[in-house]
Amino acid sequence: MPDLDAAKDAKKFYEDVPMVTPGFFLKGSGALDWGMKNRLARIFSPESGRTVMLAIDHGYFQGPTTGLERIDLNIVPLIPYCDALMLTRGILRTTIAPAYQKPIVIRASGGPSVLKELSNEELAIDIEDVARLNVSMMAIQVFVGGEFETRSVHNMTRLVDMGLRYGIPVMAVTAVGREMVRDAKYFRLACRMCAELGAHVIKTYYVPEGFDTITASCPVPIVMAGGKKLPELDALTMAYNAVQEGASGVDMGRNIFQSDAPVAMIQAVRGVVHKNMKPAEALELYKSLR
């Protein structure tokens, strides 16, 4: 019989006991090949063990999102302040200068637009093109509980296999459908499934109750998805709570590029993630920089 997670209170997640990773600073990555570790060490700071990714891949299914109408004008000035840039190969080739040294996280799945069933995705890039682009990590959407759940999981496992051959890690992005409940029980399921099936990093949403059980029960690093635009203090508080509760950083988009002062906001987020700056202190930094 499957474990329906009915007796949650009896389970032990040992949230206060960090997982030991021999030989490497990043959770669950000690047994990976040198190339994998090197790419991960470009994305995650060896000093803090965390990352501030800037996600600008929204256009792959919803077109020119607010704040992303002109990547060259709105996003390029932010690149010096991020640890990694998450985007599509089309934007990378057309708009991002090859002289930039930031690691690239490439969107590897796609297919339906916002007008259709989003879980009906396929792999949308060839691994040889990923290698040509000198990418540090591949990102793929996984729709646990969605209509095309099995397809999306198999997309991820195929991408993991290709990544292992080329030494390129895979980040599974847990997608939440309109009918799904966004709670710790669901995200524990989705994150653990992706890790069990080979993903090297998981991107998922923050929940106020039980987020530490999500990070504790996932054997690979979790980065927090920024989600919809929030007031600056709320976004900084969410990021602070996530990293204090076990996340290895954030992958934010709208809460940065839709801010009134994106350059100031990304620096405030960096303070929270890498320096454990309290949200109120980070907000003062934002106000002083804007």
Buried (B, 14 or more C-beta within 10 A) or exposed (E): EEEEEEEEEEEEBEBEEEEEBEEBBBBBBEEBEEEBBEBBBBBBBEEBBBBBBBBBBBBBBEEEBEBBEEBEEBBBEBBEBBBBBBBBBEBBEEBBEEEEEBBBBBBBBBBBEEEEEBBBBEBBBEBEEBBEBEBBBBBBBBBBBBBBBEBBBEBBBBBBEBBBEBBBBBBBBBBBBEEBEEEBBBBBBBBBBBBEBBBBBBBBBBBEEBBBBBBBBBBBBBBBBBBEBBEBBEBBBBBBBBBEBBBBBBBBBBBBBBBEBBBBBBBBBBBBBBEEBBBEBBBBBBEEEB
